[in-house]
Amino acid sequence: MKNTKSASSATSITLFGIPNCDTVKKARTWLEAQAIPVHFHNFKKDGLNQATVEAWLETQSLDVLINRKGTTWRALSDAQKQLADEKHSAIALILAQPSLIKRPVLQIETSQNCVVQVGFNEALYQSTFQTQI
């Protein structure tokens, strides 16, 4: 389904991830097929800042944001894994190792609110873009 509503100038859509991730590729392909303009932020290349991660954690839990099934997680020491259970130390861990983030992270900012979604689910994206833009 094509997006029939145009994004207002007050809407900013950013997809955070890494380009070689299969799930990020699926999300980017879906967004392109819907003709939804989006800025891609490669967090391994472009980095992340604490304010961005804190904003995500206002609507998403650490359990959602941190990919505990990936190779980066499995490579962590037990002490590092324990850091992921507390918000402040988890943010530091995420900033040091952005590959811990479940990908992609979709951030839609409008003049009214900021929507953050983690992972890619076609039905959820479709619903989100019907109501947000």
ChimeraX commands (.cxc) that place a marker at each C-alpha (Angstrom):
marker #1 position 0.00,0.00,0.00 radius 0.5
marker #1 position 1.39,3.36,-0.99 radius 0.5
marker #1 position 1.49,6.16,1.53 radius 0.5
marker #1 position -1.13,8.62,0.31 radius 0.5
marker #1 position -0.44,11.26,2.93 radius 0.5
marker #1 position 2.58,13.46,2.46 radius 0.5
marker #1 position 4.94,14.11,5.30 radius 0.5
marker #1 position 4.60,17.62,6.66 radius 0.5
marker #1 position 7.68,19.78,6.97 radius 0.5
marker #1 position 7.42,19.29,10.75 radius 0.5
marker #1 position 7.88,15.52,10.40 radius 0.5
marker #1 position 11.32,13.98,10.68 radius 0.5
marker #1 position 11.73,10.26,10.03 radius 0.5
marker #1 position 15.00,8.56,10.89 radius 0.5
marker #1 position 15.85,4.90,10.61 radius 0.5
marker #1 position 18.79,3.93,12.83 radius 0.5
marker #1 position 20.76,0.79,12.14 radius 0.5
marker #1 position 23.63,-0.65,10.16 radius 0.5
marker #1 position 23.31,-1.12,6.40 radius 0.5
marker #1 position 24.33,-4.78,6.20 radius 0.5
marker #1 position 21.72,-5.97,8.76 radius 0.5
marker #1 position 19.02,-8.07,7.04 radius 0.5
marker #1 position 16.22,-6.61,9.16 radius 0.5
marker #1 position 17.38,-3.07,8.44 radius 0.5
marker #1 position 17.43,-3.93,4.73 radius 0.5
marker #1 position 13.82,-5.16,4.96 radius 0.5
marker #1 position 12.72,-1.97,6.70 radius 0.5
marker #1 position 14.52,0.24,4.18 radius 0.5
marker #1 position 13.02,-1.69,1.27 radius 0.5
marker #1 position 9.52,-1.40,2.75 radius 0.5
marker #1 position 9.90,2.35,3.38 radius 0.5
marker #1 position 11.18,2.88,-0.16 radius 0.5
marker #1 position 8.29,0.86,-1.64 radius 0.5
marker #1 position 5.86,3.09,0.26 radius 0.5
marker #1 position 7.65,6.22,-1.02 radius 0.5
marker #1 position 8.25,7.35,2.56 radius 0.5
marker #1 position 11.21,9.72,2.77 radius 0.5
marker #1 position 13.52,8.66,5.56 radius 0.5
marker #1 position 16.98,9.63,6.77 radius 0.5
marker #1 position 19.17,6.59,7.43 radius 0.5
marker #1 position 21.54,6.91,10.38 radius 0.5
marker #1 position 24.29,4.28,10.42 radius 0.5
marker #1 position 25.04,4.23,14.13 radius 0.5
marker #1 position 28.27,2.28,13.72 radius 0.5
marker #1 position 29.63,4.87,11.30 radius 0.5
marker #1 position 27.83,8.02,12.49 radius 0.5
marker #1 position 27.72,7.14,16.18 radius 0.5
marker #1 position 25.02,7.66,18.76 radius 0.5
marker #1 position 24.65,10.11,21.58 radius 0.5
marker #1 position 23.31,9.65,25.07 radius 0.5
marker #1 position 20.32,11.96,24.52 radius 0.5
marker #1 position 19.10,9.83,21.60 radius 0.5
marker #1 position 19.30,6.58,23.56 radius 0.5
marker #1 position 17.63,8.21,26.58 radius 0.5
marker #1 position 14.80,9.43,24.32 radius 0.5
marker #1 position 14.29,5.90,22.98 radius 0.5
marker #1 position 14.14,4.57,26.53 radius 0.5
marker #1 position 11.28,6.94,27.35 radius 0.5
marker #1 position 9.01,4.71,25.25 radius 0.5
marker #1 position 10.94,1.43,24.94 radius 0.5
marker #1 position 12.28,-0.80,27.70 radius 0.5
marker #1 position 15.86,-2.01,27.92 radius 0.5
marker #1 position 14.57,-5.51,27.19 radius 0.5
marker #1 position 13.18,-4.29,23.87 radius 0.5
marker #1 position 16.11,-2.07,22.90 radius 0.5
marker #1 position 18.95,-4.48,23.71 radius 0.5
marker #1 position 19.36,-7.46,21.41 radius 0.5
marker #1 position 20.19,-10.26,23.82 radius 0.5
marker #1 position 20.27,-12.86,21.03 radius 0.5
marker #1 position 23.00,-11.36,18.87 radius 0.5
marker #1 position 26.68,-12.14,18.65 radius 0.5
marker #1 position 27.65,-8.87,20.32 radius 0.5
marker #1 position 25.61,-9.80,23.41 radius 0.5
marker #1 position 27.02,-13.31,23.51 radius 0.5
marker #1 position 30.56,-11.92,23.37 radius 0.5
marker #1 position 30.03,-9.78,26.50 radius 0.5
marker #1 position 31.41,-10.88,29.85 radius 0.5
marker #1 position 28.92,-11.75,32.59 radius 0.5
marker #1 position 29.82,-8.48,34.33 radius 0.5
marker #1 position 29.02,-6.50,31.18 radius 0.5
marker #1 position 25.72,-8.33,30.76 radius 0.5
marker #1 position 24.76,-7.32,34.30 radius 0.5
marker #1 position 25.32,-3.68,33.34 radius 0.5
marker #1 position 22.46,-4.02,30.84 radius 0.5
marker #1 position 19.94,-4.45,33.65 radius 0.5
marker #1 position 20.22,-0.88,34.96 radius 0.5
marker #1 position 19.31,2.10,32.76 radius 0.5
marker #1 position 22.35,4.35,33.37 radius 0.5
marker #1 position 24.97,1.62,32.94 radius 0.5
marker #1 position 23.04,0.09,30.02 radius 0.5
marker #1 position 23.17,3.41,28.16 radius 0.5
marker #1 position 26.94,3.53,28.59 radius 0.5
marker #1 position 27.20,-0.06,27.34 radius 0.5
marker #1 position 24.99,0.72,24.31 radius 0.5
marker #1 position 27.05,3.80,23.44 radius 0.5
marker #1 position 30.26,1.78,23.68 radius 0.5
marker #1 position 28.82,-1.10,21.62 radius 0.5
marker #1 position 25.97,0.10,19.40 radius 0.5
marker #1 position 25.64,-3.35,17.84 radius 0.5
marker #1 position 23.83,-4.31,21.06 radius 0.5
marker #1 position 20.79,-2.39,19.82 radius 0.5
marker #1 position 18.01,-4.41,18.27 radius 0.5
marker #1 position 17.68,-3.12,14.75 radius 0.5
marker #1 position 16.34,-1.08,13.20 radius 0.5
marker #1 position 15.14,1.75,15.41 radius 0.5
marker #1 position 12.55,3.90,13.67 radius 0.5
marker #1 position 12.08,7.38,15.06 radius 0.5
marker #1 position 9.28,9.62,13.82 radius 0.5
marker #1 position 9.26,13.13,15.20 radius 0.5
marker #1 position 6.34,15.45,14.63 radius 0.5
marker #1 position 5.42,18.73,16.23 radius 0.5
marker #1 position 3.09,16.77,18.55 radius 0.5
marker #1 position 5.15,13.73,19.56 radius 0.5
marker #1 position 7.99,11.31,18.96 radius 0.5
marker #1 position 7.26,7.69,18.05 radius 0.5
marker #1 position 9.99,5.08,18.47 radius 0.5
marker #1 position 9.74,1.52,17.21 radius 0.5
marker #1 position 12.38,-1.17,17.57 radius 0.5
marker #1 position 12.71,-3.97,15.04 radius 0.5
marker #1 position 10.78,-4.30,11.80 radius 0.5
marker #1 position 7.20,-5.50,11.56 radius 0.5
marker #1 position 5.46,-4.65,8.29 radius 0.5
marker #1 position 1.96,-4.47,9.80 radius 0.5
marker #1 position 3.16,-2.24,12.62 radius 0.5
marker #1 position 4.99,0.08,10.22 radius 0.5
marker #1 position 1.91,0.29,8.01 radius 0.5
marker #1 position -0.31,1.16,10.97 radius 0.5
marker #1 position 2.20,3.68,12.30 radius 0.5
marker #1 position 2.52,5.54,9.04 radius 0.5
marker #1 position -1.24,5.65,8.54 radius 0.5
marker #1 position -1.69,7.38,11.90 radius 0.5
marker #1 position 1.50,9.47,12.19 radius 0.5
marker #1 position 1.82,11.07,8.79 radius 0.5
marker link #1:1,2 radius 0.2
marker link #1:2,3 radius 0.2
marker link #1:3,4 radius 0.2
marker link #1:4,5 radius 0.2
marker link #1:5,6 radius 0.2
marker link #1:6,7 radius 0.2
marker link #1:7,8 radius 0.2
marker link #1:8,9 radius 0.2
marker link #1:9,10 radius 0.2
marker link #1:10,11 radius 0.2
marker link #1:11,12 radius 0.2
marker link #1:12,13 radius 0.2
marker link #1:13,14 radius 0.2
marker link #1:14,15 radius 0.2
marker link #1:15,16 radius 0.2
marker link #1:16,17 radius 0.2
marker link #1:17,18 radius 0.2
marker link #1:18,19 radius 0.2
marker link #1:19,20 radius 0.2
marker link #1:20,21 radius 0.2
marker link #1:21,22 radius 0.2
marker link #1:22,23 radius 0.2
marker link #1:23,24 radius 0.2
marker link #1:24,25 radius 0.2
marker link #1:25,26 radius 0.2
marker link #1:26,27 radius 0.2
marker link #1:27,28 radius 0.2
marker link #1:28,29 radius 0.2
marker link #1:29,30 radius 0.2
marker link #1:30,31 radius 0.2
marker link #1:31,32 radius 0.2
marker link #1:32,33 radius 0.2
marker link #1:33,34 radius 0.2
marker link #1:34,35 radius 0.2
marker link #1:35,36 radius 0.2
marker link #1:36,37 radius 0.2
marker link #1:37,38 radius 0.2
marker link #1:38,39 radius 0.2
marker link #1:39,40 radius 0.2
marker link #1:40,41 radius 0.2
marker link #1:41,42 radius 0.2
marker link #1:42,43 radius 0.2
marker link #1:43,44 radius 0.2
marker link #1:44,45 radius 0.2
marker link #1:45,46 radius 0.2
marker link #1:46,47 radius 0.2
marker link #1:47,48 radius 0.2
marker link #1:48,49 radius 0.2
marker link #1:49,50 radius 0.2
marker link #1:50,51 radius 0.2
marker link #1:51,52 radius 0.2
marker link #1:52,53 radius 0.2
marker link #1:53,54 radius 0.2
marker link #1:54,55 radius 0.2
marker link #1:55,56 radius 0.2
marker link #1:56,57 radius 0.2
marker link #1:57,58 radius 0.2
marker link #1:58,59 radius 0.2
marker link #1:59,60 radius 0.2
marker link #1:60,61 radius 0.2
marker link #1:61,62 radius 0.2
marker link #1:62,63 radius 0.2
marker link #1:63,64 radius 0.2
marker link #1:64,65 radius 0.2
marker link #1:65,66 radius 0.2
marker link #1:66,67 radius 0.2
marker link #1:67,68 radius 0.2
marker link #1:68,69 radius 0.2
marker link #1:69,70 radius 0.2
marker link #1:70,71 radius 0.2
marker link #1:71,72 radius 0.2
marker link #1:72,73 radius 0.2
marker link #1:73,74 radius 0.2
marker link #1:74,75 radius 0.2
marker link #1:75,76 radius 0.2
marker link #1:76,77 radius 0.2
marker link #1:77,78 radius 0.2
marker link #1:78,79 radius 0.2
marker link #1:79,80 radius 0.2
marker link #1:80,81 radius 0.2
marker link #1:81,82 radius 0.2
marker link #1:82,83 radius 0.2
marker link #1:83,84 radius 0.2
marker link #1:84,85 radius 0.2
marker link #1:85,86 radius 0.2
marker link #1:86,87 radius 0.2
marker link #1:87,88 radius 0.2
marker link #1:88,89 radius 0.2
marker link #1:89,90 radius 0.2
marker link #1:90,91 radius 0.2
marker link #1:91,92 radius 0.2
marker link #1:92,93 radius 0.2
marker link #1:93,94 radius 0.2
marker link #1:94,95 radius 0.2
marker link #1:95,96 radius 0.2
marker link #1:96,97 radius 0.2
marker link #1:97,98 radius 0.2
marker link #1:98,99 radius 0.2
marker link #1:99,100 radius 0.2
marker link #1:100,101 radius 0.2
marker link #1:101,102 radius 0.2
marker link #1:102,103 radius 0.2
marker link #1:103,104 radius 0.2
marker link #1:104,105 radius 0.2
marker link #1:105,106 radius 0.2
marker link #1:106,107 radius 0.2
marker link #1:107,108 radius 0.2
marker link #1:108,109 radius 0.2
marker link #1:109,110 radius 0.2
marker link #1:110,111 radius 0.2
marker link #1:111,112 radius 0.2
marker link #1:112,113 radius 0.2
marker link #1:113,114 radius 0.2
marker link #1:114,115 radius 0.2
marker link #1:115,116 radius 0.2
marker link #1:116,117 radius 0.2
marker link #1:117,118 radius 0.2
marker link #1:118,119 radius 0.2
marker link #1:119,120 radius 0.2
marker link #1:120,121 radius 0.2
marker link #1:121,122 radius 0.2
marker link #1:122,123 radius 0.2
marker link #1:123,124 radius 0.2
marker link #1:124,125 radius 0.2
marker link #1:125,126 radius 0.2
marker link #1:126,127 radius 0.2
marker link #1:127,128 radius 0.2
marker link #1:128,129 radius 0.2
marker link #1:129,130 radius 0.2
marker link #1:130,131 radius 0.2
marker link #1:131,132 radius 0.2
marker link #1:132,133 radius 0.2
view
